[in-house]
Amino acid sequence: MSRLLQEAVSEFAKLPGIGRRTALRLAMHLLKMEPSAVEQMTDSIARFRRDIRHCELCNNLSDTDRCPICNNPERDRSTICVVEQVGDLMSIENTHQYKGLYHVLGGVISPMQGVGPSDLKIDLLLEKVASGAVKEVILAISTSVEGETTLFYIMNRLKQYPTVKVSTIARGIGFGDELEYVDELTITHALLNRREVR
């Protein structure tokens, strides 16, 4: 294999979820593309990495100091949905069901990986809640052990604001799942979050 091809494969393989075989396919695909298209792609990636910022209000990714969601006057400013990462925000936005603001933590509390509460944007969230404009905080955090730890930590910190409603996204058994294959923690959440049907 040529040295240049090896270098390209090695670089692609550094991306999450990309093994050496996929990296090789991507490198070979670049050879089939027009040089101008490859230049446009690499320029776009370089510009993204150089110019991307975190919104000063919600920690979302943006081209400016404030993201389009925070700048949108039609968003409900009394509701904040707390998510771990920008990808979670995008997943919720793609449903077109939520019209409030967001707050991106930047991860979850994970002592094993050296991530504590001070490493996340929890204090920024509390500053927003302390302003008095927030009526509800929706915690949309994963059901992993680290996610649950983060959820309980934030819930405890929000207790100092008794007028603010704190809710979590529904947790439980997914549509189409068979009960015998669902783990005990998920079944517990499903039982605790049950709703009346008549």
N, C-alpha and C positions, 0 to 999 in steps of 0.2 A: 504494500500500500504506500502511496506517495506520502511524503512528509506533510505536505499542505493538507491532504485529505485527512490524515491522522490528527492534525491540529484542529481542523474543523469538527471532526467527530468528537474529539475530546471536549471542545467548547460546548457543543450541543448536549453532550452527556452530563454536563454540570447542571442542566435544568431539571427541576423536580419531575419525576415520572417519565423521564427520557432515558432509556437504556442505550447501550452501544449500538444495537441493531437499528433502533428508531433513529438514533443520531446519524448513523450511516445513510439511512434512507433520506433524511432531511438534507444532508450534505450533497447527496447525489441529485436530489431535486433542485438544489440551487444551481447545479451545473446546467440543468435544462432550461432555467429561467433566463430571460434577457438580462444582460448586464445592468441596464438601466433600472429594471425592476428590483434587482438585488440591491443596487445602490439606494433606491427609494426605501426599501425595507430596512437596511442597516442605518440609514439616516433617521428614519422614524424611531427606531429603537434607541439610538443615541440621544435624540431630542427628548424622548420620553424620560430616559434615565437622568438626563441633565436638568430638564425643566420642570419635572413633576414636583408638586409641593403637597403638604398636608394642610387641609383646611384648618384655620386657627380656631374655628368654633366646634367642629365635629370630628376632626382628624381623618376625614375622607380625603381621597386623592383629588387634586385639582390642578389647573393650570395657573391659578391665581391664589391669593391668600384666603379666598372664600370660595367654596364649591357652589355649583349651580343649585343644589338642593337648599343650602342655607340662604342663598340669594333669592330664592323664589318666594315672593310675597304671598303666594296662594297656599303655601304649606301651613299646616296646623302647628303653630309654635308652642302649643300647650302640651304636646305629646312628644316624647323622645323614645326612640327604639334603640336599645343598646345592643350592639353586635360585637363579635370578636374581631373580624377582619373586614376589609373592603369588599371581598368576594361575597360575604354574607349580606352586606347592604345591597349589593347588586342583585342577589337572588330574591330578596324581598321586593326591591323596586320592580323587578320583572313581572311580579304578580299584578301590579297596578292596583293593589288593594289598600295600600297604606299611604296616607297623605301627610303624615307628621314629619318631624325632623329625626335625625339619627345621631348616634354617638358611637364612634369606632374606638374600641379599647386598645387595639393593637396586639391582642393575644389573650391568654388566660393565665391565671396564677398557676405556676408549676415549679414548686420547690426543687424537684429533681433536675430541672433544666435551668435553675437559678433565676426564675422569673417570679418576682414578688409583686405585691400590690403597687409599690412605688414605680415599678417598671411599666405600668399600664396607665392609661389616661383616665383613671378613676377620679382623681382630684378635679380635673377639668369638668367632668360630669357633675360632680357635687357643686361646683361653682355655678353651673347653669341652673341646677335645682334651687340653690340658695337665692337666686335672683327673684324668685317668687312667681315667675311666669309659667312654670311647668306644673301641670295638673296630674300627668300620668307618665310613669317611666315603665316601658315594656322591656323586659329582659329577654332577648332572643339569643341565648347562649347555648352552646352544645351540651349534650347530656353526658359528656365524658366526666371522669372523676375531677379533672382540672376545671372543666366547665362548671360543674356543680359547686366546687370550692369557690370559684369566682362569683357565681350567682349568690351564694349565701353571704359572702363577704360584702358584696354590694348591697344586698338587702339589709344587712346589719348597719351599714353606713347610712342608708336612706331612712332608717328609723328616726333619725333626728328631725325629719320633715313629715310629721304625722298627717298633714293635709294632702300630701302627694300620694296618689294611688300608685302602688307598685304591682305589676302583673308580669306573668311569664307567658311565653307562647305555649300552646297546648303541647303536652308530651304524652306519648302513649303508643298504641299499636297503629302501625301504618295501614293505609287502605290496601287490601289484598294480602296482608300478612296472615299466616296461619298461627294460631295461638300456641300450639305445641312447640314451635320453633322460636318463640319470642323469649328473651331473657327475663329474669325475675324483676330486675330494676325497672324495665319498661312496663311490665305488667303492673307493678306497684304504682308507677306514675299514672297509668291508664285508669286504675281503680280510684286513685285519689282525685283525678281530674275528670271523673265521670260527669255526665250531664243528664238532666231529666229529659225524657223524650215524649212525655204526655202530660 
